[in-house]
């Protein structure tokens, strides 16, 4: 049985809409909206059982936080690991540009997550800390240099990025780690839900905040990006934000190169390399 067949089994003859690509990269998740008599629900079929376990553990630990997904049930069918969620909405910050009110709500969700107790969330002794960030930034840039030909980056840009001081990282807190604009889902009533918790861990609060501000700014505009910080209750100095963006952009570029090895050149969004270049210059004071 494949993921689509499982979704149709849940639907029982009603409508099924696939929300992810029908031909995703190997190991990716499949997500479907399913219509039922009492409304819609979302079925997520995971690329691995560990992803389901991590996401459900995180959501159980964060069930007190408004703005986290409501899981209805989860299980395994013929080696397919799945969770059924309440439908959080058909829109996202990425599809609703320059909506400052929704962006502010998104910042409030991140702040509440970061205030959550780590006790039930993780048994990690340290999590991602300043030392980890500094080491991983160097490692990421070395990998980026290996793939620069495939993703269209000049040697000089990678060399400049290697001179960037690692971003400042506070003590680790409960973190989402990938709060993109597309992950903040919005329903017709204007409620915001932050989805996709399978990579949640303990990390510096600046990791989530900088990534959300950066990605929301790229997709929803600068006013929305500022509103994320307003909702969070904290601003970031431009040079520190750019240092984090160098890190996030380098990670994104490496991820694209490593996940698309069969394609030459890699399929890189038009704005990603220029944004990496801009952030490097900003981080270096240029």
Buried (B, 14 or more C-beta within 10 A) or exposed (E): EEBBEBBBEBBEEEEBBBEBEEEBEEEBBBBBBBBEEEEBBBBBBBBEEEBBBBBBBBBEBBEEBEBBBEBEEBEEEEEBBBBBBBBBBBBBBBBBBBBBEBBBBBBBBBBBBBEBEBEBBBEEEEBBBBEBBBEBBEEBBEBBBEBBEBBEBEEEBBEBBBEBEBBBBEEBBBBBBBBBBBBBBBBEEEBBBBBBBBBBBBBBBBBBBBBBBBBBBBBBBEBBBBBBBBBBEBEBEEBBBBBBBBBBBBBBBBEBBEBBEEEEEBEBEEEBBEBBBBBBBBBBEE
